[in-house]
C-alpha cells in the first residue's frame, strides 16, 4: 500500500516505522520544513512538509505525492484550544479528503468524546456527544472520515517512554485522586501504550477495516487503585483526594472503555495493562525517573535498599552479605537473578546471546526490583554501562561503590571461570585496567558512598556501608 501519514510525532513516527517495516510505501508529513529535514535524515521512508490547515498546502502536497491508497491523520493540535482543533482536525480532514478522494481515510481521535461520568462501560455504539467544544470538533472530524467509508481510531490516554503523566505527576507530588459522588475511588483511567497505539493504527489501515474502533488496553483501573499500587512500587505516600478539575480541556469523565471490537479484528496489546508496561518496557520507568531527576524540582524517591556497584572482584557479594546480616536485610544478587530466570550460567548466556543479550536480561531483573525494600542489592560490574539502568539504580537505594586496585581484582578473579569478559586475547590485567578507566567515572558519578577496600577487611567495609546507609536514610526522613 501507498500510505500518506500526517503527523510524525509520538504515535505517528512509530506507525510510519511499522508500515515501512511491513513493506508499505510511507509518505510522512510534518508541519515544518525543518522538522521534515531532521526526520528525513534518519528515516528510510519519505518525509515531506505541509500544513494540512491550509488548502493550498495540501493541494501542493498532492502534486508531489500523487494518489495514495490511504491517509492517516495523526497530527497534533499542539495543545491548542478550539481554534487549533478546528484548523488541524476539521479543516485538515476536509482538505485531505478533497485532495485525496481516492484514499481511505483514518482519523486518529480520542476516547474523550465519550462524556459518561457514571463509571459505565462504553463501546463504539455508546453515546458520544461531548459537552466541550474541543470534543465536538473531534466528532466533526470523525464524521468526515466516516462519511467516506473510512476509519476512526479513538485512542485512550497515551503513555510510553518519556511520557507518562500518571507516574510523573506522582513522582513530582502533583497527583490527586479525583473523587465525586459517581466516582468515590477516583475516575477510571483508560490508557494505551504508544507502541500498541501505533500497532493498532497500522493494523486497522492495512486490514481494510471501516468504522469506529476504541484503542485502549485491557485493564481500566480507578485512580485510587492505580496510584496506591504505584505509590507502593516507588516508596511514596498515596496521594490525597481532591475534587475533579473543571478546567480539563476535554472535560472530566468516568467510564470504562471497551476494546472488544478492535480485539475481534485480530489486534491485541503487547502491554495489556499499565503495570505490564512498567515491568516489560525497557525504557518506560527509566525515562520518567530521568525526567523527574533532570528537572530537579523534587528529589527523586529513594527506596530503602543498599545498592552495591563496582568491578568484578571488588567484593560486592561478600561484603553485601555481611551488610545484610548487620542490618537484618535480605541479600539480592542481580547475576544470580539472571541465572535463575535464564536457567543457565552467565557464560552460556554470553555464548548464546552475546553481551547485548546479557545486558538486556540485566536491565530486566533491575526492573523486577521495583518495589523492593530493605535489601542489599549486589549488581554486576557492567550494569552501569547501560544508560537506561542509571535512573533505576538511583531510585532503588543508597549506592555504594566498592573500589579495589588492579592487583586485588586480578587476585580475586584469576581462579574464577564465570567471567566471560575476562576471556579472549586481551590479558586479564590489561582488561581490568581498561574497565577501570572506562567505568570509573560512571561509578564515581553514581555513588553516594565510595569505599577503597584494599586496606580494609570485608567486615570493616561492610560496617562502613551499613553505618553510612543508616545516616543517609535518617537524614532523608
Secondary structure as UniProt FT lines:
FT   STRAND          2..6
FT   TURN            10..11
FT   HELIX           12..21
FT   TURN            22..23
FT   STRAND          25..30
FT   HELIX           33..40
FT   TURN            41..42
FT   STRAND          46..49
FT   TURN            52..53
FT   HELIX           55..65
FT   STRAND          70..73
FT   TURN            78..79
FT   HELIX           82..85
FT   HELIX           86..91
FT   HELIX           92..99
FT   TURN            100..102
FT   STRAND          104..110
FT   HELIX           111..113
FT   STRAND          121..122
FT   TURN            124..125
FT   HELIX           133..146
FT   TURN            147..149
FT   STRAND          151..155
FT   STRAND          157..160
FT   TURN            161..162
FT   HELIX           165..171
FT   TURN            172..173
FT   STRAND          177..179
FT   TURN            184..185
FT   STRAND          188..189
FT   STRAND          191..193
FT   HELIX           194..206
FT   TURN            207..208
FT   STRAND          211..215
FT   STRAND          221..222
FT   HELIX           223..233
FT   TURN            234..235
FT   STRAND          241..243
FT   TURN            246..247
FT   TURN            249..250
FT   STRAND          256..257
FT   HELIX           260..264
FT   TURN            265..266
FT   HELIX           274..280
FT   HELIX           284..295
FT   STRAND          306..309
FT   TURN            312..313
FT   HELIX           316..327
FT   STRAND          330..333
FT   HELIX           334..342
FT   HELIX           346..368
FT   TURN            369..371
FT   STRAND          375..378
FT   TURN            381..382
FT   HELIX           383..385
FT   HELIX           387..396
FT   STRAND          398..403
FT   HELIX           406..413
FT   TURN            414..415
FT   HELIX           420..422
FT   HELIX           428..446
FT   STRAND          449..452
FT   TURN            454..455
FT   HELIX           458..476
//
